[in-house]
Amino acid sequence: MMFVSGDDHLDRELNLMLMLVLVVLDSWTAASAELALLLLEKRDATQKEVGQQLNIAQSSVSERVKRGSIHEVLALEEYYRWRLKRFRE
């Protein structure tokens, strides 16, 4: 998957970020992906609330978030959206 906008600088920036995040995503388990999706959909949810929805302890949520670098991936996703919005303006 490659990002092509016609702006070489933007393309290089976003494609580099995409390559790096794919390294992290390739190591995710199904449980990590499920947790990340839930956190993406409900960004304001507490770990306790997420744990209740997944039927796991808050401490397990915390461990999965840390092990999967989920906060970092979600931060990158947010930056990606912001960067694309700026490009379109």
C-alpha positions as CSV (number, residue, x, y, z in Angstrom):
1,M,0.0,0.0,0.0
2,M,1.5,3.3,-1.0
3,F,0.2,6.9,-0.6
4,V,0.4,8.9,-3.8
5,S,-0.7,12.5,-3.7
6,G,1.5,14.2,-6.3
7,D,3.4,16.0,-3.6
8,D,6.7,14.1,-3.3
9,H,7.5,15.4,0.2
10,L,4.0,14.4,1.6
11,D,4.1,11.1,-0.2
12,R,7.5,10.3,1.3
13,E,6.4,11.4,4.8
14,L,3.2,9.4,4.9
15,N,4.6,6.3,3.2
16,L,7.5,6.2,5.7
17,M,5.0,6.4,8.6
18,L,2.8,3.7,7.0
19,M,5.8,1.4,6.6
20,L,6.8,1.8,10.3
21,V,3.3,1.3,11.6
22,L,2.9,-1.9,9.5
23,V,5.9,-3.3,11.4
24,V,3.9,-2.9,14.6
25,L,0.6,-4.0,13.2
26,D,2.2,-7.2,11.8
27,S,3.0,-8.3,15.4
28,W,-0.6,-7.8,16.7
29,T,-2.7,-10.6,17.7
30,A,-6.4,-10.7,17.1
31,A,-6.9,-9.5,20.7
32,S,-4.7,-6.5,20.1
33,A,-6.5,-5.6,16.9
34,E,-9.9,-5.9,18.6
35,L,-8.7,-3.7,21.5
36,A,-7.3,-1.1,19.1
37,L,-10.5,-1.0,17.1
38,L,-12.5,-0.5,20.3
39,L,-10.2,2.3,21.4
40,L,-10.4,3.9,18.0
41,E,-14.2,3.8,18.1
42,K,-14.5,5.0,21.7
43,R,-11.5,7.2,22.3
44,D,-12.9,8.6,25.5
45,A,-13.5,5.2,27.1
46,T,-11.6,4.3,30.2
47,Q,-9.5,1.1,30.4
48,K,-12.0,-0.1,33.0
49,E,-14.9,0.4,30.5
50,V,-13.0,-1.2,27.7
51,G,-12.2,-4.1,29.9
52,Q,-15.8,-4.6,30.8
53,Q,-16.8,-4.6,27.2
54,L,-14.1,-7.2,26.4
55,N,-14.7,-9.2,29.6
56,I,-11.1,-8.7,30.7
57,A,-9.6,-6.9,33.7
58,Q,-8.4,-3.3,33.4
59,S,-4.9,-4.5,34.1
60,S,-5.2,-6.8,31.0
61,V,-6.3,-3.9,28.9
62,S,-3.3,-1.9,30.1
63,E,-0.9,-4.8,29.3
64,R,-2.4,-5.2,25.8
65,V,-2.1,-1.5,25.1
66,K,1.5,-1.4,26.1
67,R,2.5,-4.7,24.4
68,G,0.8,-3.6,21.1
69,S,2.0,0.0,21.2
70,I,-1.6,0.8,20.7
71,H,-1.5,4.4,22.0
72,E,1.3,5.2,19.6
73,V,-0.5,3.6,16.7
74,L,-3.7,5.6,17.5
75,A,-1.6,8.8,17.8
76,L,-0.1,8.2,14.4
77,E,-3.5,7.5,12.9
78,E,-4.7,10.8,14.3
79,Y,-1.7,12.6,12.9
80,Y,-2.2,10.9,9.5
81,R,-5.8,12.2,9.4
82,W,-4.7,15.7,10.4
83,R,-1.9,15.7,7.8
84,L,-4.2,14.6,5.0
85,K,-6.8,17.3,6.0
86,R,-4.1,20.0,5.9
87,F,-3.0,18.7,2.4
88,R,-6.5,19.0,1.1
89,E,-6.9,22.6,2.3
